[in-house]
């Protein structure tokens, strides 16, 4: 599951508490967060593997946010595709 627009959430302080993984899941499931506990539990029940990410498309002047690369690597690895900067050059 991916929480997008982490760059916009940064101004609220929520993104600071949401590195990838269980922190994202906790925020999604928390009734004071998004309250999507049932959705998360169903995904975990029906899919073989569920991971949680927060992403931002841009990182100011730096370009693409590193969160996009982490998500892309995770998805490619699940398909048996190993991606490195050298393989992309």
N, C-alpha and C positions, 0 to 999 in steps of 0.2 A: 504494500500500500504506500502511496506517495502523497505527502502533503506538499503541495506546490506553493509558490509565492513566499518562500521562506524569507526572501529579501524584504517583503512588505510586513511580514510578521515580526521582523527584527525590531521595528520601531515600537512594538507592543511589549517587548521583553519575552514573548512566548518562544521565539526561535532560539534564544539563549539557553533555554531549558530543553531543547529538542535536538540533540545530535541524533544521528541515525540509530535505529534499533528500538529498544524497549522504551526509551523516553518518548519517542513518537507514538508508540502504541499506547502508553499510559495517557498521553494527552488526548488521543483520539477516543479512548474509552471513558475517560473521566467525565462524569456528569457536569462538572464545572468547565470542562474543555469542550469537546464537540459532542460527547455523549453517544459515540458510535460503537459502544461495547458489543452489541449484538452483531453488528456488521463484521467487526474484527473476529469475533468468535466463530461466526459462520465461515469466514474465509479460511481460518485455521482448521476448521473441521473438514471442509470440502476440498481444499487444495493441498497438495503434497508438501509444499513449502511456502511460507509467507514471510516476507521481510518488510521492514518499515523504514522509510526514507523521508527526509525533508529536503526539498530542492529549491533552488532559485535559478532562473535562467541567466541572469547577469550578476556580476559582482562589481558594480560601479565601473571604474575605468579599467579594471583588471581583465575584463572580458567574461568568458563563461565561468560560472561559479564551479568550484571543485565538486560540489554535490552532484552535479549532472554527470561528471565522469565516474564517481562512485556508483551511481545508479546504473549507468551504461555498462560498466565492468561487471556488475552483479548479473545483469540480464544476459550479457554475452557469455559469461562463464556457465550459466545454467544451460546454455545451448551448446556447450563444448567448444566455444570459440575463445581462444586466448588472445587478448588484445594488449599490446604494449606500444609505446611510442615508436619503437624501432620497427615494428611490423606495420605501422601506419605510414612511415616515411617513404 
